[in-house]
Amino acid sequence: MHIHFIVHEHFEAPGAYESWAKKRNHTITYSRVYLKEPLPQHIEDIDFLIVMGGPQDPTTTIEQCVHFDAKSEQAIISKAINAKKAVLGICLGSQLIGEALGAKYEHSPEREIGKFSITLTDTGLIHPLFNHLGKTLAVGHWHNDMPGLTTDAKIIAYSEGCPRQIVAYSDLVFGFQCHLELTKNVVALLIENSDLSEAKKYRFVDEPSVLLNHDYDKMNQLLHGFLDKLESFYKSKC
């Protein structure tokens, strides 16, 4: 399996997605656009395209952020989807998937930064890739926005602060507004590069000391379980 990551900032690291790929001895390549690494020109050799998060949004222009080209990323996403590759988007990445499919991103009802519960929908509870998660689970969050929905999209999970936490766009294409990949190291990087001075003003924003003391291992293992299932399903379609 060949996993390709599009990474927008060093502090929006792949975390448990990357550790899964390494543990399974998959080959890994990167487009670390903050280092001016190019987007993939061909996707034939890519099995999983994983698009990470970032402080940008799909309307951010090149003039506003010289290393972020939303339209070019959406073109790669569309190419991967049309080639029947597995495509995963996390936070900003999930919004870019929606945009690539013609669904405009929106602002989330609540800002969420921390570790809070998500609830699986009836669809999520019976979905073969997600049914191991249970009805509710505590996962990482770090967002203000949420992905758009196509007519065929199915909401797998939601939270009290955001109605679109996990979205299935097809059998191989998924958007995760939430962050099951967070580790304490990644959280420390995010804290260093975020302004959390007004955390107390928000219902769903943890203070830095709380963020660093969360246990992220369980959700990482559940994410690995999803990725194992997705790998098996993808191989069955090849």
Secondary structure, 3 states (H helix, E strand, C coil): CEEEEEECCCCCCCCHHHHHHHHCCCEEEEEEHHHCCCCCCCCCCCCEEEECCCCCCCCCCCCCCCCCCHHHHHHHHHHHHHCCCEEEEECHHHHHHHHHCCCCCEEEEEEEEEEEEEEECHHHHHCCCCCCCCCEEEEEEEEEEECCCCCCCEEEEECCCCCCCEEECCCCEEEECCECCCCHHHHHHHHHCCCCCCHHHCCEECCHHHHHHCCCHHHHHHHHHHHHHHHHHHHHHC
